[in-house]
Amino acid sequence: MTDALETGREVLRTEAAALQALSEAMPADFDATVSLIAAAPGRVIVTGIGKSGHIARKIAATLASTGTPALFVHPAEASHGDMGMIGRDDVVLMLSNSGEAAELRDMIEHTRRFSVPLVGLSSRPESTLMQAADYRLTIPALPEACGIGMVPTTSTTLTLGLGDALAVALLRQKNFRAEDFSVFHPGGKLGAKMARVSRLMHTDVPSVGPEAQMSDVLLTMTSAGLGIAAVVQDGALAGVITDGDLRRNMSGLLDRQAADVATRDPLTVPADMLAAQALALLNERKLNVLIVCDGKTPVGVLHIHDLLRAGVA
């Protein structure tokens, strides 16, 4: 085993042990902090300087993406005008392992002056930050994993872990669901999986009446290019004609009407179904396309190619 590999494992063991220690000795104010943030009419202002600042940005992003409005405010920028981002209805979550970072003092003073709830997160309960804070999230003062006791490693891992714990506790308290999560993740593969059919469907439904001649049906299907036509009677879906139906009815096809060729009672999906569920249904039934309905009314067409392009698979 190389020295580098053993060093890597040692770092991970050190940080894992620290997280285990934190889980067994959670801060006394953790429950109260969750209740405070859940009830706050404003946002969570997360702040910190240096490595704590980087962790603060991530915590703010995690909170915001899971239903707790939050943003990161840089403490130095706050001292030069950005203090106006902090409102009386907000909660300030301030991160500092030492609790003595000079850049935080103006923001601490601001929260005290305007009675903005302050949550301190630090490993030193006697520090300036923690003595000023209304709520104290104290993490264990454990050795950093660097071996020289100076590089933020264990301390930042603990801070990040406690931030995740806050976010998930809030998520569960608010009964935040997968559907809610998709609202904040409209892009990328995750957003595609959580998208609704309504977001990916074609809303211009190629439609024909039951008595339409098949020559007209072919023109409608060709112009739409979706491989399907809805047979609609009195505004309701009476059947569908797919490319497969055309192949199965080639003999005398042009002498027939739409109702003679259509598949009655076809599989449909509602517009509010998750795209991932719709894809599973298409795969299960070995279909490429289907009609989206609101009750009996056709409102869209969903093609498997649209789901794949969006990254649902």
Secondary structure, DSSP 8 states (H G I E B T S, - for coil): --HHHHHHHHHHHHHHHHHHHHHHS--TTHHHHHHHHHH-SS-EEEEESTHHHHHHHHHHHHHHHTT--EEE--HHHHTTTGGGG--TT-EEEEE-SSS--GGGHHHHHHHHHTT--EEEEES-TTSHHHHH-SEEEE------TTSSS-SSSHHHHHHHHHHHHHHHHHHHHTT--HHHHHHT--SHHHHHHH-BHHHHSBSS--EE-TT-BHHHHHHHHHHHTSSEEEEEETTEEEEEEEHHHHHHT-TTGGGSBHHHH-BSS--EE-TTSBHHHHHHHHHHHT-SEEEEEETTEEEEEEEHHHHHHTT--
